[in-house]
Amino acid sequence: MVFILINPTKRLILYSFSLLAILSMIVTPLKAQEIIQNQQQNQSFSSATDLLQSGQKKIQDLDYRGAILDLSQSILLNPEIADSYFYRGLVRAKLEDQLGAISDFDDAILRDPNHSWAYYHRAGVFFNLGNQSEGILDLQLAAKLFLEQGNTTAYQQTEALLKHFGVTLPQG
């Protein structure tokens, strides 16, 4: 975006308007104006990481709407942080926005192809949508990554889920 105006007040208005326009296209069902207001209230947040951490805390506090707002702002500030998409995907899945959750998990995986938990939780959404084959594929990928990452507990949990669906992981 190019700003030609020198007056800082008008620049801020243009920025807010542009942010509002962008958010209205990508954040649903939340209103983009809420994000702008939340951003103004959270001026103490200096980085996308701060907003990610705030979103994680709001998830723990069951403030899902606030979490989505903070995580969406984190994404706007730094769209390369995989965990911002991952946690927003968790919230969207919790709020039964299945397609939004899949989109966020896809974005997390795009930015971090080794994000084992994104595959794991995306599998759950696929199962909720009745897409068992995609869910099994994601669980298999998650299990492989858990094993590579040394997360034995998550690997065993995923292996048990796959056995429930009649899928056995290769030994090795």
Z-matrix of the N, CA and C atoms (Angstrom, degrees):
N
C 1 1.439
C 2 1.519 1 108.56
N 3 1.307 2 116.92 1 138.70
C 4 1.459 3 122.00 2 -178.60
C 5 1.519 4 108.83 3 -110.52
N 6 1.335 5 115.50 4 130.46
C 7 1.452 6 120.97 5 176.27
C 8 1.522 7 107.99 6 -110.01
N 9 1.331 8 115.99 7 124.85
C 10 1.451 9 120.89 8 -179.42
C 11 1.524 10 110.37 9 -101.21
N 12 1.321 11 117.03 10 -29.97
C 13 1.454 12 121.29 11 -176.77
C 14 1.520 13 111.07 12 -68.74
N 15 1.318 14 115.98 13 140.91
C 16 1.460 15 121.05 14 -179.67
C 17 1.517 16 110.61 15 -91.75
N 18 1.293 17 117.38 16 -29.51
C 19 1.458 18 122.25 17 -178.82
C 20 1.533 19 109.66 18 -61.88
N 21 1.342 20 118.08 19 115.61
C 22 1.464 21 120.16 20 -175.36
C 23 1.528 22 112.74 21 -62.06
N 24 1.321 23 118.00 22 -31.25
C 25 1.458 24 119.81 23 179.94
C 26 1.519 25 110.60 24 -65.68
N 27 1.309 26 116.79 25 -45.34
C 28 1.467 27 119.73 26 178.58
C 29 1.522 28 111.21 27 -67.24
N 30 1.320 29 116.81 28 -34.39
C 31 1.470 30 119.96 29 177.84
C 32 1.519 31 109.71 30 -61.78
N 33 1.341 32 116.61 31 -43.26
C 34 1.453 33 120.79 32 179.19
C 35 1.526 34 110.37 33 -62.56
N 36 1.298 35 117.44 34 -39.80
C 37 1.460 36 120.88 35 178.38
C 38 1.525 37 110.00 36 -64.44
N 39 1.321 38 117.75 37 -43.68
C 40 1.458 39 120.25 38 177.74
C 41 1.522 40 111.03 39 -62.58
N 42 1.330 41 117.42 40 -42.13
C 43 1.458 42 121.33 41 179.13
C 44 1.523 43 110.19 42 -62.14
N 45 1.315 44 117.08 43 -46.94
C 46 1.461 45 120.39 44 -179.68
C 47 1.521 46 110.89 45 -62.50
N 48 1.305 47 116.31 46 -41.02
C 49 1.461 48 119.00 47 178.98
C 50 1.522 49 110.33 48 -64.00
N 51 1.324 50 116.52 49 -42.82
C 52 1.456 51 120.19 50 -179.92
C 53 1.517 52 110.94 51 -65.15
N 54 1.315 53 116.94 52 -42.44
C 55 1.458 54 120.92 53 177.79
C 56 1.518 55 109.79 54 -62.55
N 57 1.315 56 117.23 55 -41.70
C 58 1.450 57 121.42 56 178.15
C 59 1.523 58 110.46 57 -61.26
N 60 1.317 59 117.59 58 -42.79
C 61 1.460 60 120.80 59 179.73
C 62 1.521 61 111.33 60 -64.27
N 63 1.321 62 117.02 61 -42.98
C 64 1.467 63 120.96 62 179.60
C 65 1.524 64 110.19 63 -64.67
N 66 1.315 65 116.08 64 -47.07
C 67 1.464 66 119.67 65 -176.70
C 68 1.520 67 112.13 66 -64.94
N 69 1.311 68 116.87 67 -34.64
C 70 1.458 69 119.01 68 -178.87
C 71 1.522 70 111.52 69 -64.91
N 72 1.339 71 117.11 70 -20.66
C 73 1.459 72 120.61 71 178.44
C 74 1.519 73 112.23 72 -88.18
N 75 1.358 74 118.74 73 -27.60
C 76 1.458 75 118.99 74 -171.98
C 77 1.527 76 114.75 75 -113.76
N 78 1.296 77 119.56 76 -14.96
C 79 1.453 78 120.26 77 -175.91
C 80 1.521 79 109.08 78 -114.05
N 81 1.316 80 115.35 79 109.43
C 82 1.443 81 120.65 80 176.35
C 83 1.511 82 107.64 81 -134.01
N 84 1.305 83 120.71 82 150.82
C 85 1.452 84 128.91 83 -3.05
C 86 1.528 85 114.14 84 -84.39
N 87 1.321 86 117.05 85 6.05
C 88 1.461 87 119.29 86 179.84
C 89 1.514 88 110.80 87 -67.01
N 90 1.293 89 115.53 88 146.90
C 91 1.453 90 119.49 89 177.37
C 92 1.518 91 109.52 90 -81.48
N 93 1.304 92 115.81 91 137.36
C 94 1.460 93 120.42 92 -179.61
C 95 1.524 94 110.96 93 -61.72
N 96 1.317 95 116.77 94 -32.04
C 97 1.465 96 119.79 95 -179.71
C 98 1.524 97 110.90 96 -60.93
N 99 1.331 98 117.60 97 -34.07
C 100 1.458 99 120.14 98 177.65
C 101 1.521 100 111.06 99 -62.72
N 102 1.320 101 116.39 100 -37.26
C 103 1.451 102 119.87 101 179.60
C 104 1.520 103 110.35 102 -67.13
N 105 1.329 104 116.37 103 -40.64
C 106 1.462 105 119.95 104 177.80
C 107 1.526 106 109.52 105 -61.43
N 108 1.333 107 117.17 106 -45.46
C 109 1.454 108 120.24 107 -179.90
C 110 1.528 109 110.33 108 -64.50
N 111 1.321 110 116.86 109 -41.33
C 112 1.461 111 120.72 110 178.75
C 113 1.522 112 110.23 111 -63.16
N 114 1.329 113 116.65 112 -39.03
C 115 1.463 114 120.68 113 178.55
C 116 1.521 115 109.92 114 -62.64
N 117 1.327 116 117.23 115 -41.48
C 118 1.450 117 120.30 116 -179.60
C 119 1.531 118 110.80 117 -67.42
N 120 1.340 119 116.73 118 -35.28
C 121 1.461 120 120.63 119 178.64
C 122 1.524 121 111.23 120 -71.82
N 123 1.317 122 117.49 121 -28.79
C 124 1.458 123 122.07 122 -175.40
C 125 1.522 124 112.23 123 -104.66
N 126 1.310 125 117.01 124 40.69
C 127 1.455 126 119.70 125 -178.27
C 128 1.522 127 111.97 126 -65.00
N 129 1.334 128 116.63 127 -14.79
C 130 1.464 129 119.00 128 178.25
C 131 1.526 130 111.44 129 -71.46
N 132 1.328 131 117.39 130 -17.23
C 133 1.454 132 119.99 131 178.04
C 134 1.516 133 108.37 132 -74.72
N 135 1.322 134 115.92 133 120.19
C 136 1.453 135 119.54 134 -175.42
C 137 1.516 136 112.57 135 -98.79
N 138 1.329 137 117.37 136 -10.21
C 139 1.450 138 117.46 137 -176.11
C 140 1.520 139 111.38 138 -151.28
N 141 1.315 140 113.99 139 166.76
C 142 1.457 141 120.57 140 176.16
C 143 1.520 142 110.41 141 -61.46
N 144 1.317 143 117.07 142 -34.08
C 145 1.468 144 120.97 143 179.63
C 146 1.524 145 110.90 144 -65.77
N 147 1.332 146 117.05 145 -39.31
C 148 1.465 147 120.04 146 176.15
C 149 1.526 148 110.45 147 -60.64
N 150 1.321 149 116.28 148 -43.07
C 151 1.461 150 120.38 149 179.92
C 152 1.527 151 111.21 150 -67.96
N 153 1.325 152 117.32 151 -37.12
C 154 1.459 153 120.70 152 175.41
C 155 1.522 154 110.01 153 -60.04
N 156 1.320 155 116.85 154 -47.10
C 157 1.463 156 120.69 155 179.54
C 158 1.524 157 111.79 156 -63.71
N 159 1.318 158 116.69 157 -38.29
C 160 1.462 159 120.31 158 176.74
C 161 1.527 160 110.52 159 -64.63
N 162 1.339 161 115.95 160 -41.24
C 163 1.466 162 119.86 161 177.41
C 164 1.513 163 111.66 162 -62.49
N 165 1.329 164 117.09 163 -40.91
C 166 1.463 165 120.76 164 178.18
C 167 1.531 166 110.83 165 -62.35
N 168 1.326 167 116.63 166 -41.76
C 169 1.467 168 120.15 167 178.36
C 170 1.523 169 110.87 168 -64.64
N 171 1.321 170 116.46 169 -40.15
C 172 1.465 171 119.22 170 179.65
C 173 1.527 172 111.30 171 -66.65
N 174 1.323 173 117.17 172 -31.54
C 175 1.468 174 119.89 173 174.31
C 176 1.525 175 109.16 174 -63.20
N 177 1.319 176 116.82 175 -45.86
C 178 1.467 177 120.95 176 178.90
C 179 1.526 178 111.19 177 -60.83
N 180 1.336 179 116.19 178 -34.46
C 181 1.463 180 121.44 179 -179.99
C 182 1.534 181 112.25 180 -84.64
N 183 1.327 182 116.43 181 4.09
C 184 1.472 183 124.13 182 -178.87
C 185 1.524 184 112.71 183 63.67
N 186 1.319 185 117.10 184 22.82
C 187 1.467 186 122.47 185 174.82
C 188 1.523 187 107.56 186 -92.55
N 189 1.329 188 115.44 187 76.75
C 190 1.460 189 120.52 188 -172.99
C 191 1.520 190 112.56 189 -68.35
N 192 1.297 191 116.78 190 -37.96
C 193 1.460 192 120.31 191 179.22
C 194 1.531 193 110.48 192 -63.86
N 195 1.324 194 116.19 193 -45.77
C 196 1.459 195 120.61 194 177.22
C 197 1.517 196 111.78 195 -63.65
N 198 1.342 197 116.05 196 -36.69
C 199 1.468 198 120.14 197 178.80
C 200 1.523 199 110.41 198 -63.26
N 201 1.324 200 116.63 199 -45.18
C 202 1.462 201 119.61 200 179.52
C 203 1.528 202 110.48 201 -61.67
N 204 1.312 203 116.76 202 -40.43
C 205 1.462 204 119.79 203 178.84
C 206 1.529 205 111.26 204 -61.73
N 207 1.321 206 116.86 205 -48.56
C 208 1.467 207 119.67 206 -179.29
C 209 1.524 208 111.72 207 -65.73
N 210 1.324 209 117.07 208 -42.38
C 211 1.461 210 119.92 209 -178.99
C 212 1.528 211 111.35 210 -67.18
N 213 1.311 212 116.92 211 -36.02
C 214 1.469 213 120.48 212 176.87
C 215 1.525 214 110.74 213 -65.66
N 216 1.327 215 116.49 214 -39.37
C 217 1.468 216 120.00 215 176.67
C 218 1.522 217 110.55 216 -65.88
N 219 1.333 218 116.31 217 -39.16
C 220 1.462 219 120.50 218 177.78
C 221 1.528 220 110.06 219 -59.12
N 222 1.309 221 116.02 220 -43.10
C 223 1.466 222 121.38 221 179.73
C 224 1.526 223 110.72 222 -64.30
N 225 1.316 224 116.40 223 -40.09
C 226 1.465 225 119.22 224 178.88
C 227 1.528 226 111.39 225 -64.76
N 228 1.323 227 116.49 226 -38.15
C 229 1.464 228 119.89 227 -179.61
C 230 1.529 229 112.17 228 -73.74
N 231 1.342 230 116.25 229 -37.38
C 232 1.462 231 119.65 230 179.75
C 233 1.527 232 108.40 231 -148.63
N 234 1.316 233 117.72 232 92.60
C 235 1.464 234 121.38 233 -175.86
C 236 1.530 235 114.20 234 -71.12
N 237 1.334 236 118.22 235 1.60
C 238 1.464 237 120.38 236 -178.59
C 239 1.527 238 113.79 237 -96.71
N 240 1.313 239 118.63 238 -0.22
C 241 1.468 240 121.20 239 -179.90
C 242 1.531 241 108.82 240 -85.14
N 243 1.316 242 116.08 241 106.33
C 244 1.468 243 121.91 242 -176.34
C 245 1.525 244 111.84 243 -59.73
N 246 1.323 245 117.44 244 -38.79
C 247 1.464 246 119.73 245 -176.36
C 248 1.525 247 113.51 246 -65.43
N 249 1.315 248 118.10 247 -27.10
C 250 1.472 249 119.32 248 176.87
C 251 1.525 250 109.92 249 -62.85
N 252 1.322 251 117.05 250 -42.42
C 253 1.467 252 120.99 251 176.96
C 254 1.522 253 110.37 252 -68.95
N 255 1.339 254 116.21 253 -42.02
C 256 1.457 255 120.73 254 -177.94
C 257 1.530 256 110.93 255 -58.68
N 258 1.326 257 117.07 256 -51.59
C 259 1.465 258 119.77 257 -177.64
C 260 1.519 259 111.98 258 -67.54
N 261 1.330 260 116.70 259 -35.97
C 262 1.470 261 118.07 260 175.66
C 263 1.526 262 109.59 261 -65.28
N 264 1.337 263 117.22 262 -36.37
C 265 1.461 264 121.02 263 175.42
C 266 1.513 265 111.85 264 -61.60
N 267 1.327 266 117.08 265 -40.81
C 268 1.463 267 120.27 266 177.06
C 269 1.527 268 111.28 267 -59.57
N 270 1.341 269 115.08 268 -44.23
C 271 1.466 270 119.49 269 -179.43
C 272 1.527 271 110.10 270 -66.16
N 273 1.304 272 117.07 271 -44.09
C 274 1.463 273 119.82 272 180.00
C 275 1.526 274 110.70 273 -62.05
N 276 1.324 275 117.54 274 -39.49
C 277 1.459 276 119.90 275 176.94
C 278 1.531 277 110.07 276 -63.25
N 279 1.329 278 116.76 277 -43.07
C 280 1.466 279 121.74 278 178.64
C 281 1.527 280 110.59 279 -60.44
N 282 1.329 281 116.54 280 -36.47
C 283 1.472 282 121.33 281 -179.56
C 284 1.532 283 112.42 282 -87.40
N 285 1.340 284 115.51 283 8.48
C 286 1.460 285 123.91 284 178.01
C 287 1.528 286 113.90 285 64.73
N 288 1.320 287 116.33 286 26.81
C 289 1.463 288 121.79 287 170.57
C 290 1.528 289 105.80 288 -92.35
N 291 1.338 290 115.32 289 76.51
C 292 1.456 291 121.15 290 -171.67
C 293 1.529 292 112.61 291 -62.56
N 294 1.315 293 117.15 292 -44.37
C 295 1.470 294 119.38 293 -178.94
C 296 1.523 295 111.63 294 -67.73
N 297 1.317 296 116.69 295 -37.72
C 298 1.460 297 120.06 296 175.39
C 299 1.516 298 111.31 297 -64.10
N 300 1.334 299 116.50 298 -39.19
C 301 1.463 300 121.00 299 178.32
C 302 1.525 301 110.56 300 -63.59
N 303 1.329 302 116.82 301 -46.04
C 304 1.467 303 119.56 302 178.95
C 305 1.521 304 110.17 303 -60.17
N 306 1.306 305 116.77 304 -43.23
C 307 1.465 306 120.61 305 179.50
C 308 1.528 307 111.01 306 -59.43
N 309 1.334 308 116.53 307 -44.36
C 310 1.459 309 119.52 308 179.60
C 311 1.523 310 111.97 309 -67.70
N 312 1.333 311 117.70 310 -40.75
C 313 1.465 312 119.57 311 177.11
C 314 1.530 313 110.33 312 -64.43
N 315 1.330 314 116.76 313 -38.75
C 316 1.467 315 120.28 314 175.40
C 317 1.531 316 110.64 315 -58.34
N 318 1.332 317 115.75 316 -45.21
C 319 1.464 318 120.22 317 -179.46
C 320 1.527 319 111.50 318 -65.10
N 321 1.329 320 116.97 319 -38.32
C 322 1.470 321 120.25 320 177.58
C 323 1.528 322 110.05 321 -63.13
N 324 1.327 323 116.67 322 -44.15
C 325 1.465 324 121.79 323 -179.16
C 326 1.527 325 110.87 324 -67.60
N 327 1.324 326 116.52 325 -37.06
C 328 1.463 327 120.16 326 177.39
C 329 1.530 328 110.60 327 -59.50
N 330 1.324 329 116.02 328 -39.59
C 331 1.460 330 120.39 329 -178.08
C 332 1.530 331 112.83 330 -83.32
N 333 1.329 332 115.78 331 -26.12
C 334 1.467 333 120.42 332 178.60
C 335 1.528 334 108.26 333 -143.10
N 336 1.324 335 117.53 334 90.24
C 337 1.466 336 121.17 335 -177.67
C 338 1.535 337 114.04 336 -62.29
N 339 1.318 338 117.64 337 -11.71
C 340 1.469 339 121.54 338 177.46
C 341 1.520 340 112.94 339 -100.59
N 342 1.315 341 116.74 340 17.53
C 343 1.472 342 121.27 341 -179.03
C 344 1.530 343 108.60 342 -79.00
N 345 1.316 344 115.09 343 83.50
C 346 1.464 345 121.42 344 -174.19
C 347 1.526 346 113.16 345 -56.90
N 348 1.320 347 116.37 346 -39.80
C 349 1.468 348 119.30 347 -178.49
C 350 1.525 349 111.95 348 -68.99
N 351 1.315 350 118.42 349 -28.68
C 352 1.471 351 120.43 350 176.53
C 353 1.526 352 109.97 351 -65.99
N 354 1.338 353 117.24 352 -41.91
C 355 1.466 354 120.25 353 175.92
C 356 1.529 355 110.25 354 -63.37
N 357 1.313 356 115.86 355 -43.72
C 358 1.469 357 121.30 356 -177.80
C 359 1.536 358 110.96 357 -59.91
N 360 1.312 359 115.92 358 -49.71
C 361 1.470 360 119.21 359 -177.33
C 362 1.528 361 112.46 360 -74.61
N 363 1.326 362 116.82 361 -31.55
C 364 1.467 363 118.49 362 174.65
C 365 1.523 364 109.65 363 -63.95
N 366 1.334 365 116.70 364 -35.81
C 367 1.472 366 120.58 365 176.10
C 368 1.525 367 110.27 366 -57.93
N 369 1.321 368 116.45 367 -44.05
C 370 1.463 369 119.91 368 179.08
C 371 1.515 370 112.44 369 -59.67
N 372 1.314 371 116.49 370 -39.93
C 373 1.470 372 120.14 371 178.63
C 374 1.529 373 109.75 372 -67.22
N 375 1.332 374 116.72 373 -41.98
C 376 1.468 375 119.28 374 177.26
C 377 1.527 376 110.75 375 -59.06
N 378 1.319 377 117.17 376 -43.23
C 379 1.466 378 119.94 377 177.81
C 380 1.521 379 110.90 378 -61.92
N 381 1.334 380 117.42 379 -42.16
C 382 1.468 381 120.83 380 178.05
C 383 1.522 382 111.93 381 -60.52
N 384 1.327 383 116.35 382 -32.10
C 385 1.467 384 120.85 383 179.44
C 386 1.534 385 112.27 384 -85.94
N 387 1.333 386 116.93 385 -0.98
C 388 1.461 387 120.37 386 179.34
C 389 1.513 388 114.00 387 84.97
N 390 1.316 389 117.61 388 12.09
C 391 1.455 390 121.76 389 -179.12
C 392 1.530 391 108.71 390 -99.33
N 393 1.322 392 115.07 391 76.61
C 394 1.457 393 121.22 392 -174.39
C 395 1.528 394 112.54 393 -64.43
N 396 1.322 395 117.57 394 -38.91
C 397 1.472 396 119.20 395 -177.21
C 398 1.526 397 111.63 396 -63.44
N 399 1.336 398 118.00 397 -42.26
C 400 1.466 399 120.64 398 177.85
C 401 1.528 400 110.63 399 -68.13
N 402 1.329 401 115.65 400 -37.29
C 403 1.458 402 119.73 401 178.08
C 404 1.521 403 111.60 402 -62.44
N 405 1.322 404 116.66 403 -43.04
C 406 1.467 405 120.58 404 178.92
C 407 1.522 406 110.73 405 -64.86
N 408 1.325 407 117.22 406 -42.66
C 409 1.470 408 120.00 407 177.77
C 410 1.528 409 111.49 408 -58.86
N 411 1.326 410 115.83 409 -43.67
C 412 1.464 411 119.00 410 179.91
C 413 1.526 412 111.71 411 -67.24
N 414 1.337 413 117.21 412 -38.41
C 415 1.466 414 119.33 413 177.22
C 416 1.529 415 110.85 414 -64.24
N 417 1.319 416 116.59 415 -38.88
C 418 1.468 417 119.62 416 177.49
C 419 1.531 418 111.08 417 -63.19
N 420 1.325 419 116.77 418 -43.24
C 421 1.467 420 120.67 419 177.39
C 422 1.530 421 110.79 420 -63.93
N 423 1.327 422 116.27 421 -43.12
C 424 1.464 423 120.06 422 178.91
C 425 1.525 424 110.17 423 -61.43
N 426 1.336 425 117.17 424 -44.92
C 427 1.467 426 120.79 425 -179.80
C 428 1.527 427 110.57 426 -60.16
N 429 1.311 428 116.89 427 -45.39
C 430 1.477 429 121.43 428 178.98
C 431 1.526 430 110.18 429 -58.23
N 432 1.326 431 116.40 430 -45.90
C 433 1.466 432 120.41 431 -179.87
C 434 1.523 433 111.91 432 -67.46
N 435 1.332 434 117.33 433 -41.21
C 436 1.461 435 120.13 434 177.83
C 437 1.523 436 110.12 435 -58.26
N 438 1.319 437 116.06 436 -43.83
C 439 1.453 438 121.08 437 179.91
C 440 1.537 439 110.53 438 -63.11
N 441 1.326 440 116.36 439 -46.80
C 442 1.470 441 120.93 440 178.95
C 443 1.525 442 111.97 441 -62.08
N 444 1.328 443 115.80 442 -33.63
C 445 1.464 444 120.82 443 -177.21
C 446 1.531 445 112.40 444 -87.18
N 447 1.324 446 116.28 445 -1.76
C 448 1.460 447 120.42 446 178.25
C 449 1.513 448 114.37 447 76.69
N 450 1.323 449 117.44 448 19.05
C 451 1.465 450 121.23 449 178.93
C 452 1.535 451 108.35 450 -92.32
N 453 1.326 452 115.35 451 81.61
C 454 1.459 453 121.87 452 -174.08
C 455 1.526 454 112.32 453 -62.92
N 456 1.306 455 116.59 454 -41.52
C 457 1.469 456 120.04 455 -178.56
C 458 1.524 457 111.08 456 -61.94
N 459 1.324 458 117.44 457 -47.71
C 460 1.470 459 121.02 458 179.47
C 461 1.527 460 110.51 459 -65.54
N 462 1.327 461 116.48 460 -37.54
C 463 1.471 462 120.05 461 177.27
C 464 1.533 463 110.20 462 -60.75
N 465 1.328 464 117.19 463 -47.53
C 466 1.461 465 121.01 464 -178.51
C 467 1.528 466 111.45 465 -64.58
N 468 1.317 467 116.32 466 -38.82
C 469 1.465 468 121.28 467 177.67
C 470 1.532 469 110.12 468 -62.95
N 471 1.312 470 116.50 469 -44.05
C 472 1.464 471 121.61 470 -179.65
C 473 1.522 472 110.61 471 -68.43
N 474 1.318 473 116.38 472 -39.84
C 475 1.460 474 121.31 473 177.53
C 476 1.533 475 110.56 474 -60.43
N 477 1.333 476 116.89 475 -41.54
C 478 1.466 477 121.11 476 178.34
C 479 1.531 478 111.16 477 -64.16
N 480 1.330 479 116.35 478 -40.17
C 481 1.471 480 119.79 479 177.39
C 482 1.527 481 110.70 480 -62.97
N 483 1.309 482 116.55 481 -43.30
C 484 1.468 483 120.40 482 179.75
C 485 1.532 484 110.85 483 -64.19
N 486 1.325 485 117.50 484 -39.15
C 487 1.467 486 120.50 485 177.57
C 488 1.524 487 110.86 486 -61.45
N 489 1.327 488 115.68 487 -35.44
C 490 1.472 489 120.55 488 176.46
C 491 1.532 490 110.90 489 -57.84
N 492 1.327 491 115.85 490 -32.92
C 493 1.467 492 120.99 491 179.17
C 494 1.526 493 112.50 492 -95.24
N 495 1.324 494 116.42 493 10.56
C 496 1.451 495 120.77 494 176.27
C 497 1.511 496 114.53 495 79.44
N 498 1.328 497 116.95 496 20.40
C 499 1.462 498 121.10 497 -178.67
C 500 1.530 499 108.02 498 -110.56
N 501 1.310 500 115.79 499 128.21
C 502 1.454 501 121.65 500 176.92
C 503 1.521 502 109.06 501 -109.80
N 504 1.312 503 115.07 502 131.61
C 505 1.465 504 120.70 503 178.63
C 506 1.517 505 109.81 504 -78.69
N 507 1.329 506 117.26 505 144.61
C 508 1.473 507 119.75 506 176.72
C 509 1.525 508 109.96 507 -65.54
N 510 1.302 509 116.77 508 143.79
C 511 1.473 510 121.66 509 177.95
C 512 1.518 511 109.06 510 -77.39
N 513 1.304 512 116.00 511 141.61
C 514 1.466 513 117.37 512 176.80
C 515 1.427 514 110.26 513 147.41
